[in-house]
């Protein structure tokens, strides 16, 4: 199971705005050339986006379906990869001060991906996640800067404790 995290230097509401836009999937998912919603209202459960992967002259079209959505906090996807089968990709957002801790957990569900899953494949997924989270951070931080910070979807970070603190 490939689990990776990254601190994104913007608020969780801004990160959610990017994740909740199915047409922006290709902006942050490594290897994806384009994406577009094809079914339902992304990111509602059952909604799907179609995306294109280009490897030189070869172009593949696949689909990702929302399996679980907790608005502003969690998004679980099932990515279909043709003969390789499907994978579960869970993305969790946690407020971290004024920023957002993004945790990605991916593992194969069905097909050849599950059968061939091993330490080597796990290492490749980790490398891909590192690049994907870097791209997501760039997109979200630019979005946050363009909006001037918070978008009102999340509560402001707690201020300093006054009057001797409180219970610890």
Steps between C-alpha positions, in 0.01 A plus 500: 500500500660827385434779749660838453431847638589861428443830674334735252549863592144612456178429685303173462213684329727602214635144464144366499401749228769353273409137583130573451555619141508189281625701203820581696596136568766517227652807668623293794486129412833383356481350153157643420478718189136612525187431702130569482194406703295230323238392752334658801605812685864471610590431783168341604502123555461321165621796292773421249764677300672373190867576455762447235848365557760554228819297481680619189279415201271280714188651653277321752166612638396390847240591759501588869185465712425662837431229759492716815484874556504701821489855374811691597660204678526176300470371147530131407533408138508181297731547203460259212813419305385262228676163514683604818170502687388755757654682794355668808637849557402668826581868551459646846526870586590608853524859619856562618513848647432729205600227256371163383654159556411281201526123549475266200450126544492282187482129444385266221149357524443273201675359198865459410603793722395306806658177381831662408514732800835471677771709665628626163156618392453658843823698450378626161168609653691690771704683236183582306329627817794724584470662157119512515497667843760753383277586203191519721685732740610729214146521358335557840757750627467702178121485533522614862732787411270609215203505738692686766500211746185355654186435301259489792442123481705421807506652843794732564787353695473544875682804634749498786384370837443784748466527878737224597392245240252232569481128547774308329 
